[in-house]
């Protein structure tokens, strides 16, 4: 996906959330829309199928960016 990536875990500051600092080198894929999860989707009958289809589409897009990462 990304040429070189470093992750720094930052201190928590008065919250139960922990911040991350990502430093990347090399190409970063640009997708038109990030995936967002909404809890009410789980109530839909076709929820699982929709998620599976989106995962397949995402893997295909990532393979276009870096085919050797999936082999």
N, C-alpha and C positions, 0 to 999 in steps of 0.2 A: 504494500500500500504506500508506504512512505519510505524514502531512501534511508534516513537515519532519524531515530526519535529518542529523546531523553525525557524522562518523567521525574519531576521533583515534587515530593509530597510536602505540602506546607502545613504549618501549625494550625490547629483549630483555634478560633478566636470567639469565644462566647456562644458557640453554636454547636450542634451535633453534626454539622457538615464539615468535611475536610476538603480543602482546596488542593487542586493539582496545577502544576505549571508544566506545559508541554512545549518542548523545543524541537522543531523538525527541520531537517535538511533534505533537500531533494523535492521531487514533485509531490504535491498533495492533491488527491482527486477532488474535483469540484462537482458535487451532486446538486441537482436543481432543488430538491427538498429533503431536509433531514426527516428521519422517521420520528414520529411522535406517538406515544401511547396514551390512549384515553381509556380509563377504567370501564366505562359503559360499553365499550366494544365487546368485552367478554360475555355480555348478555346476548349477543347476536349468534344465531345458529351457525353461520358460516365463518365465525371468528378464526378458528384454527386454519381453515383453508386459505383465507386471505393472508394470514401471517406467513404460511408456507410459500405462497406465491411471491410475496414481497422479498422473502429471504432468497429465493431462487433468483429473482431479478437483481438483487444486490450483489450476489456472488458472480453473476454474469458480468455486471458492470466492473467489479473489482478485477475479474480475470482480464478484461480488456486493458486495464491500466497496467497490470503486472502479471502476465500469464505464468511466469515461473514460480510465483508464490503459492500457487495451488497445485503444483506438480511435485 
